[in-house]
Amino acid sequence: MQQTNNGGPTAELPETTAMIVWPTIAATRAGRLVGRWSGVEMGLGKFFTLGKLVALVTIPISLAVFIWQLLPFVCRRYVLTSRRIVIQKGLAGVDEKSVDLDAFDSIRIEVLPGQAWHHAGELVFRHDGREVFRLSGVSRPESFRQVCLKSQTALQTVRAALQQQAAARQ
């Protein structure tokens, strides 16, 4: 069983998966390039724009990037558990990097050029003003940010309750 950095009473609790998020093509340079081109609003009104024409023409590129991201040795997913956030790689979901829920104090959203068109962004986890972890190309990043913060609060609440119980037993 895995423990968080500071161990403590939550070491007795099993780690469970709360949510899995797959990065969009906006996590890649090619996907962001398509997003930049497709975001051009020059044209006739809101419907007939150069960007929408480019989006149509670049469908093969978008599909190629999407399929590339699904290849067994390339695919990644972001897993939120009851204790940490993990980047898993490959079909088997091997842990590549992770950050404990108590290892950051804020989450910032950065939208890189080309990600806005995909409704995606970077989640930047910070502790004492410095970056400790980053998730690229997260779809609807504000929603996932809120879930991560609520999970962090839940972990802190459970940890405090368990510490109170342990203190009451002594």
C-alpha positions as CSV (number, residue, x, y, z in Angstrom):
1,M,0.0,0.0,0.0
2,Q,1.3,3.5,-0.9
3,Q,1.6,6.2,1.6
4,T,1.5,10.0,1.1
5,N,4.7,11.9,1.8
6,N,3.8,12.6,5.4
7,G,2.4,9.1,6.1
8,G,0.0,9.6,8.9
9,P,-3.4,8.0,9.6
10,T,-4.5,8.0,5.9
11,A,-1.9,5.3,5.2
12,E,-4.6,2.8,6.4
13,L,-7.0,3.9,3.8
14,P,-6.9,2.3,0.3
15,E,-6.1,4.5,-2.7
16,T,-9.1,4.7,-5.0
17,T,-9.5,6.2,-8.4
18,A,-11.8,9.2,-8.5
19,M,-11.5,10.4,-12.1
20,I,-9.6,9.7,-15.3
21,V,-9.0,12.4,-17.9
22,W,-7.4,11.9,-21.3
23,P,-5.4,14.7,-22.8
24,T,-6.7,16.3,-25.9
25,I,-4.7,16.8,-29.1
26,A,-4.1,20.3,-27.7
27,A,-1.4,18.6,-25.5
28,T,0.7,18.3,-28.7
29,R,2.5,20.9,-30.7
30,A,0.6,19.8,-33.9
31,G,-2.7,19.9,-32.1
32,R,-2.0,23.5,-30.9
33,L,-1.0,24.5,-34.4
34,V,-4.3,23.3,-35.8
35,G,-6.0,25.1,-32.9
36,R,-4.2,28.4,-33.8
37,W,-5.1,28.1,-37.5
38,S,-8.7,27.1,-36.7
39,G,-9.2,30.0,-34.3
40,V,-8.9,32.6,-37.1
41,E,-12.2,34.5,-37.1
42,M,-11.7,36.5,-40.3
43,G,-14.5,35.9,-42.8
44,L,-18.1,36.5,-43.6
45,G,-19.9,36.9,-40.3
46,K,-19.6,34.4,-37.5
47,F,-20.4,31.3,-39.5
48,F,-18.2,31.5,-42.6
49,T,-14.8,32.1,-41.3
50,L,-11.3,31.2,-42.5
51,G,-10.7,29.3,-39.3
52,K,-13.7,27.0,-39.8
53,L,-12.4,26.3,-43.4
54,V,-9.0,25.5,-42.0
55,A,-10.5,23.3,-39.3
56,L,-12.3,21.3,-42.1
57,V,-9.1,21.0,-44.2
58,T,-7.0,20.0,-41.3
59,I,-9.2,17.1,-40.2
60,P,-6.7,14.5,-41.5
61,I,-3.9,16.1,-39.4
62,S,-6.2,16.2,-36.3
63,L,-7.1,12.6,-36.8
64,A,-3.5,11.6,-37.2
65,V,-2.5,13.3,-34.0
66,F,-5.5,11.8,-32.2
67,I,-4.6,8.3,-33.4
68,W,-1.0,8.8,-32.5
69,Q,-2.0,9.6,-29.0
70,L,-3.9,6.3,-28.7
71,L,-0.9,4.2,-29.7
72,P,0.0,1.7,-26.9
73,F,3.5,3.1,-26.3
74,V,2.4,6.8,-26.5
75,C,-1.0,7.0,-24.8
76,R,-1.3,8.9,-21.6
77,R,-4.0,9.6,-19.1
78,Y,-4.4,11.7,-16.0
79,V,-5.7,9.8,-13.0
80,L,-7.1,11.5,-9.9
81,T,-7.1,9.2,-6.9
82,S,-8.0,9.7,-3.3
83,R,-4.4,10.6,-2.5
84,R,-2.6,11.9,-5.7
85,I,-2.8,12.9,-9.3
86,V,-0.9,10.5,-11.6
87,I,0.2,10.6,-15.2
88,Q,-0.1,7.1,-16.5
89,K,1.5,5.9,-19.7
90,G,0.7,3.0,-22.0
91,L,-2.2,0.6,-22.2
92,A,-1.3,-1.0,-18.9
93,G,-1.4,2.4,-17.2
94,V,2.1,2.5,-15.7
95,D,2.7,5.4,-13.4
96,E,5.0,7.9,-15.0
97,K,4.8,10.9,-12.7
98,S,2.6,11.9,-9.8
99,V,2.0,14.6,-7.2
100,D,0.4,14.0,-3.8
101,L,-2.8,16.0,-3.1
102,D,-1.0,17.6,-0.2
103,A,2.1,18.6,-2.2
104,F,0.5,21.7,-3.8
105,D,-1.3,24.8,-2.5
106,S,-2.8,26.2,-5.8
107,I,-3.6,25.1,-9.3
108,R,-3.3,27.6,-12.1
109,I,-4.7,27.3,-15.6
110,E,-2.5,28.3,-18.5
111,V,-4.1,28.4,-22.0
112,L,-1.3,28.1,-24.6
113,P,-1.8,29.5,-28.1
114,G,-4.0,27.1,-30.0
115,Q,-5.5,25.5,-26.9
116,A,-8.5,27.9,-26.6
117,W,-10.0,26.6,-29.8
118,H,-9.9,23.0,-28.3
119,H,-11.4,24.3,-25.0
120,A,-8.3,22.9,-23.3
121,G,-5.4,24.2,-21.2
122,E,-2.5,23.3,-18.9
123,L,-3.1,22.7,-15.2
124,V,-0.1,24.0,-13.3
125,F,0.2,22.7,-9.8
126,R,2.1,25.1,-7.6
127,H,3.6,25.0,-4.1
128,D,5.0,28.2,-2.5
129,G,4.8,30.0,-5.8
130,R,6.8,27.4,-7.8
131,E,5.6,24.8,-10.3
132,V,5.7,21.2,-8.9
133,F,3.5,19.4,-11.5
134,R,1.9,20.1,-14.9
135,L,-0.9,18.4,-16.9
136,S,-1.0,19.3,-20.6
137,G,-4.0,19.6,-22.9
138,V,-6.7,19.0,-20.3
139,S,-10.2,19.4,-21.8
140,R,-12.3,21.9,-19.8
141,P,-9.5,22.6,-17.4
142,E,-11.6,24.6,-14.9
143,S,-13.8,21.6,-14.2
144,F,-10.9,19.3,-13.6
145,R,-9.2,21.9,-11.5
146,Q,-12.3,22.2,-9.2
147,V,-12.4,18.4,-8.8
148,C,-8.7,18.3,-7.9
149,L,-9.2,21.0,-5.3
150,K,-12.3,19.3,-3.8
151,S,-10.4,16.0,-3.6
152,Q,-7.6,17.8,-1.8
153,T,-10.0,19.3,0.7
154,A,-11.7,15.9,1.2
155,L,-8.3,14.3,1.9
156,Q,-7.4,17.0,4.4
157,T,-10.8,16.6,6.1
158,V,-10.4,12.8,6.4
159,R,-6.9,13.2,7.7
160,A,-8.0,15.6,10.4
161,A,-10.9,13.4,11.4
162,L,-8.6,10.4,11.7
163,Q,-6.1,12.4,13.7
164,Q,-8.8,13.4,16.1
165,Q,-9.9,9.8,16.5
166,A,-6.3,8.7,17.1
167,A,-5.9,11.4,19.7
168,A,-9.2,10.5,21.4
169,R,-8.0,6.9,21.8
170,Q,-4.8,7.9,23.6
